[in-house]
C-alpha cells in the first residue's frame, strides 16, 4: 500500500479551538479541517486514494496546492476533543470519488486503521 502524507504544524488557527470530537472533521475539506487545528497542534494527513479507491493518489504533489479537492474520511487524535489534542491525523480522498459507500464507511470509522498513527487503537 502506498500512502502519501503531509505533516502540518498549525501556526495559526481558531481563536478558540473547538471542543468537539476529532471525528467531526470527517466530511470536511482537507483545507477546512487543517484550519480547525489549534495553534501549536501537530497535524498530518494522508492521501488514502490507493488504499480506499484503488487509484493513484492525486492530492499531494500535483499542480494544485496539496489537499485541494480532498475530503477527510478518517481521523484520530491523542485526546477526545480537537481543543485538547496535541496531535491530529487525518486521511483523505478526492471529494469527486467520495461516493455514498465511502461516506458511510467514513462515518462508521472504517478507514481509521489505514492511518499509521491510529492502527490498532
C-alpha positions as CSV (number, residue, x, y, z in Angstrom):
1,X,0.0,0.0,0.0
2,X,1.4,3.4,-1.0
3,X,0.2,6.2,1.3
4,X,1.4,9.8,0.8
5,X,1.5,12.0,3.8
6,X,1.8,15.7,4.6
7,X,2.8,17.0,8.0
8,X,1.4,20.4,9.1
9,X,2.1,22.2,12.3
10,X,-0.5,24.8,12.8
11,X,1.0,28.2,13.3
12,X,-2.4,29.9,13.2
13,X,-5.8,28.6,13.9
14,X,-9.1,29.3,15.5
15,X,-9.0,31.9,18.3
16,X,-11.0,29.4,20.4
17,X,-10.3,25.8,19.4
18,X,-13.4,23.7,19.0
19,X,-14.3,21.5,22.0
20,X,-15.7,18.9,19.7
21,X,-14.6,15.3,18.9
22,X,-11.9,14.9,16.3
23,X,-14.3,12.8,14.1
24,X,-16.3,15.9,13.4
25,X,-13.6,16.7,10.8
26,X,-14.9,13.7,8.7
27,X,-16.6,15.1,5.6
28,X,-14.7,18.4,5.8
29,X,-12.4,19.5,3.0
30,X,-8.7,19.0,3.8
31,X,-8.2,22.8,3.9
32,X,-11.2,23.4,6.2
33,X,-10.0,20.6,8.5
34,X,-6.5,21.9,8.8
35,X,-7.9,25.4,9.6
36,X,-9.7,23.9,12.6
37,X,-6.5,22.6,14.1
38,X,-5.5,24.7,17.0
39,X,-2.2,26.7,17.1
40,X,0.7,24.6,18.2
41,X,-1.1,21.3,17.4
42,X,0.8,18.9,15.1
43,X,-1.4,17.7,12.2
44,X,-0.7,15.2,9.5
45,X,-2.9,14.0,6.7
46,X,-2.6,11.1,4.2
47,X,-3.9,10.6,0.7
48,X,-5.8,7.3,1.1
49,X,-6.8,7.1,-2.6
50,X,-4.7,3.9,-3.2
51,X,-6.0,2.1,-0.1
52,X,-9.6,3.1,-0.4
53,X,-10.3,3.7,-4.1
54,X,-7.5,1.5,-5.6
55,X,-6.4,4.6,-7.6
56,X,-3.2,6.5,-7.5
57,X,-3.1,9.4,-5.1
58,X,-3.6,12.8,-6.6
59,X,-3.9,15.1,-3.5
60,X,-0.2,15.5,-2.9
61,X,2.4,16.8,-5.3
62,X,0.1,17.8,-8.2
63,X,-0.2,21.2,-9.9
64,X,-2.7,22.4,-7.2
65,X,-1.8,23.0,-3.6
66,X,-1.6,19.8,-1.6
67,X,-5.1,18.7,-0.4
68,X,-7.0,20.7,-2.9
69,X,-10.2,18.8,-3.7
70,X,-9.7,16.4,-0.9
71,X,-12.3,15.3,1.7
72,X,-11.4,13.9,5.2
73,X,-12.6,10.3,5.6
74,X,-10.6,9.2,8.6
75,X,-9.3,11.0,11.7
76,X,-7.7,10.2,15.1
77,X,-6.1,12.3,17.8
78,X,-4.5,11.9,21.1
79,X,-7.4,13.4,23.0
80,X,-11.2,13.3,23.0
81,X,-11.6,16.8,21.6
82,X,-9.9,18.9,18.9
83,X,-9.1,21.6,21.5
84,X,-7.3,19.2,23.9
85,X,-5.4,17.3,21.2
86,X,-1.7,17.9,20.6
87,X,-1.6,15.6,17.6
88,X,-4.3,15.1,14.9
89,X,-4.0,12.7,12.0
90,X,-6.4,12.6,9.0
91,X,-6.9,10.6,5.9
92,X,-8.4,12.0,2.7
93,X,-9.6,11.1,-0.8
94,X,-10.7,13.3,-3.7
95,X,-14.2,14.6,-3.0
96,X,-15.2,13.7,-6.5
97,X,-14.5,10.0,-5.7
98,X,-16.3,10.0,-2.4
99,X,-19.5,8.2,-3.1
100,X,-22.2,7.1,-0.6
101,X,-20.3,3.9,0.3
102,X,-17.2,5.8,1.1
103,X,-19.1,8.4,3.1
104,X,-21.0,5.7,5.1
105,X,-17.8,3.8,5.8
106,X,-16.0,7.0,6.8
107,X,-18.8,7.9,9.3
108,X,-18.6,4.4,10.7
109,X,-14.8,4.8,11.3
110,X,-13.9,2.0,8.9
111,X,-10.9,3.9,7.4
112,X,-9.3,4.8,10.8
113,X,-6.9,1.8,10.8
114,X,-5.4,3.0,7.5
115,X,-3.7,5.8,9.4
116,X,-0.4,4.5,10.8
117,X,-0.8,6.6,14.0
118,X,-4.2,5.1,14.6
119,X,-3.9,1.5,13.6
120,X,-5.0,-0.9,16.4
121,X,-6.1,1.9,18.7
